[in-house]
Amino acid sequence: MKALTQGILRTFGFELKRMPRIGPRDNTSLEILVYDDSPEHSHDCDIYQYANLCSPLVQQFRDKMAKAIYRIVPHNCPICSSREFTVIARSKEGFSWGVCKSCGLFQMNRRFKKNNLDDFYQSGEYHVICMNSHSDEKTFELEYSVMSLVIIDVLNRLEMNPVNTNVVEIGCGSGGILLALKEWGAKRVKGYDIDDKRLDFGRERVQELIFADAMSKTFSMDEDFDDRGQNIVTIEQRSRTFV
C-alpha cells in the first residue's frame, strides 16, 4: 500500500520526505511518510468541472446542499482510524481529499454521511455531475480507455507483475477499468458497486461485477483475495468522486 501511494503521488508531482514518529506501543523511533505538495500544486477543486450543467439533477443536488439535506462530515481513516491527513484537494462546498499521515492511504476524508452518499449515487446526481450524463456506452469507454491508463501507468512504474496481481475495485461502475486491467494481464479482478444500472450494463463485458456496499459493516471481500504470493491492488473510486 505504501509503495502504491508513493507511486501515485510522484506521478502527480508531489514530493516525499521522511519524518520520525514515536511508535504507539513503545518509544522506538519509526520512519513514516509525510507528503508535501509542490509549490505548483493547487488544493482547489471544482466539483462541477465535469458536470452536465443543463441537467435538472444538478440543481436538485445544489438544493440539497443549500438546505443541508446533504451534510459533509469528517471521517476517520478506515485502515488505522487516524484523524490526521495531509490535504491534497478541497472544494468550497467542504469536500476534502487527503493522505492519512499514519498509514498513507489516500481518501476522501470529508464527505457525505452514509445515507447521503447512497442517495447521491442512486438518484442519478453522481452520473450528471461526475460523468457529464454520458451514455452507458460512453461511460464504459471512458473507464476502459481513459481512466484505466493512470492506474496501469502507476502499476507499471511500480514494476508489478500482472500475473501475480489481483485487483479489487470498490465503486467499479460498469467495469471498464477492470476490463482494461484484465487485458493488462491481471491474474484476477473483481468489482463492487451500488449502482444496479451500471453493473447490469457492465456485466455484458465483465462478469466479475457484484452489487455490494463496501461501506457497510456487513461487507466481506472475497476470501480468495489473500496475500499469499500475490500483489493485492484495491481501487477505491469513491475517494476521487470529484477529482
Secondary structure, 3 states (H helix, E strand, C coil): CHHHHHHHHHHCCCEEEEEEEECCCCCCEEEEEEEECCCCCCCECCCCCCCCCCCHHHHHHHHHHHCCCCCEEECCCCCCCCCCEEEEEECCCCCEEEEECCCCCEEEEEEECHHHHHHHHHCCHHHHHHCCCCCHHHHHHHHHHHHHHHHHHHHHHCCCCHHHEEEEEECCCCCHHHHHHHHHCCCEEEEEECCHHHHHHHCCCCCCEEECCCCCCCCCCCCCCCCCCCEEEEEECHHHCCC
